[in-house]
Amino acid sequence: MNFEKEYIKFWSEFGKGKKMVLSSSLNNIVTSRMMSIVYFEEKLYFQTDKLFRKYEQLKGNPHISLCIDNIQIEGKCKEVGKPKENINFCNIYKELFPNSFKNYSLLENERLFEVTPNFIQRWIYIDNIPYIEIFDIKNKKYILKEYFINNK
């Protein structure tokens, strides 16, 4: 199957954003929390206060994982400024998460992080048969493999 075609299809189905679980770690301690995530230009974005524990973790270890329903996304993130400095982010975030935008996006301590995905795995069903869909983004490989259930 064609990586580019399937990758574009995945993000089309994903949409402009979602509330997802963000997992980050530092010094062998992993933490997870719900985050409002925005997608555009093949990157994921979220904001956080620079006084929070997750900010410290992200600055010390940029490798993160995001999860929602049947989707797992692994990637590397970096701080890219303040949310209010990124017009694309603000427009989408305000549309999807208006209360969070109003309450937090313009605060002085808020910082914007950009996630570059490097691996995506999703469980899907085709004709009631479970499949694991894998996007190896670095190597531009798409894998769709049937999950065989062993009931022995």
N, C-alpha and C positions, 0 to 999 in steps of 0.2 A: 504494500500500500504506500501511497505517496505521503511523506512526512508533512510537507507544506500544506497540502490540501486538508489533511486530518487536523493539523495544528490550527489552521484558520477556523475550521469547523468547531473545534473545541472551544476556542475563545468566543466565537459567535454564540454558542450555547451558554457559555459562562456569563456573558453580558458585561455591563459597565461596572459592576461591583457587587459585593456580598458581605455579610457579616460572617467572619471566619475565625477559627481558633488559630492563634499565632503561638508557636512554641519557639522559645529561645533558650540559650544556656550560657553559663559562664562558670568556670571552676567546677565542672562536673555536676552542676545543679541546673536542672531543667525546670522551666516554668511555662505555663500556658494561660492564655486569656483570650476572651472574645475581642475582636477588632473589626472596625469598619474598613473594608478594603475596596480600593478603586482600581480599575484596570483601564489603561490606555497606552497606545504606542508600544505594545508588547512588554509592558512592565506593570507591576502591581505597586500600589502606593498606600501608605497609611501614615497617620500622624500620632505622636505621643508627646507627653511632657518630658522635658529633659531632666526633671527631678525624680522620675519614676525608676523603679528597679529594672524594668525592661529596657529602658534607655541605656543604662549601665551595661546590661548584658549585650545589647546590640552593638555598642561601641567596642566592647571587648571581644566579641565573637559574632561576625556578620552572618554566619550560617543559620538559617531559620527554616521552619516548616510551617505550612498553612494547611488547614484541613476544614472541609465542610462536606457533610453527607458522604458521598462515595468518592470524593476527590481529595488527593494528597498532593501538595505542591512543595517541592524543596527548592531553595534558592539562596542567593547571597544578597544581603541588603546593604545599603549605604545611606547615610544622611545626606540630603540634598538641599537643605535650607529650611525655611519656615513655610508652612502651608500657604500662608497668604501671599507668598512670592510666586506661586505656581498657579497661573490662571486656569490651565486645563484641570488640574486637581480640584481647585476651588469650585469650578462650575459643575463638575460631576459629583463631587462630595456634597455640595449644597443641594443638588437635585435628589440624590439618594438618601442622604442622612442630614436633613435640614436642621434638626435640633442639635446634633453634634457639631455641625458647622457653626451655628449661631453661638453655642456655648463655649467652644474650645478653639476653633481654627484660627481665630484672630488674637489669641493670647500670646504674650511675648515669649513664654517658655516652650510653646509648641514647636516641634520639629517634624519635618517631613522625611520619610524614608522611602526609598525606591528599591524594589525587589526585582532582581533578574532571575527568573526561573531557570533551573537547570535540569529538573526532573519532575515529571507529572505522572501520577498513576491514578487510574479511575476504574472502578468496577462498573460494567455495563451489562445489560441483558439483551441478547439478540434471539428472538423466537423462544423466549423463556430459558435460554441457556446462558449461564454466567461466563463473562469474559473479563480478563484484565487487560486494560488498555494502557500502554506505556509510551510516554514521549521522552526520549533521551535527547534533550534539546542541544546539548553540546555537540553531539555526533550526528544530529539531525536524523535520528532513527525512530521509526514508529513501529511498535509491536502490538499486535492484538492476538492474545492467546486464550484459548478456551480453558476455563477452570474446571478440571475434572473432579467430581465429587466421588470420593471413595467411601462407600457405605458398608464396607466389610467389617 
